[in-house]
């Protein structure tokens, strides 16, 4: 597991094609705002699906897929314990991402709109 600054995370997102960005906060928090293009995988759903039965009932991502997590850093430890080989953590989470002026999505009448501050 490697911790990345928002700028380094943005560079990896732009460079690595297969990278998935996972927001491990609650669905409610993800709905309020999230990194544009991120997937909502709340920690409370991730843990039972990986550790409880050893299967991928809801998480069907191959273990060699690079994953950047933010929101609940312990999700990175869960992923590594379950065989994910390339896991990154966004240092400072969404607040640091937004503070760096990077794009994030917020609700809009017809879906989500991407903003930068």
Phi, psi and omega in degrees: 000135181233131177273134183238144171290162177304320181294317178294322178297317179298320179296318179292319178302319181284338186260324187262113185297316186274000183297136173248140177252120183246125172267114186262015174281183178291161177299324178299314179296319179299319180298325181292318175186151181198164175296131181306127179087000181283159179254136179275111178227080183303141181306319182294341175266329181293312185301307180297327182286334179263313188266330184293313184236358180070015181244180181239061181302316180245338181254101184252029181273129177301146185292344179267005179284128175294134181229132173254122179250149172212156180110295179237095186303333180296344176300325179297320178295319178299315180298315180296318178299335182256022170093004176285128190265341183228092185239132178239150177239132177281111179297126178085355176062205183297325180299317178292320178302310180295321179298333178276000179076024181270157187291139176217161183252143176228157181297148176218164185307324184252013181147237179233150175236142180269135181227164166226151179264000000 
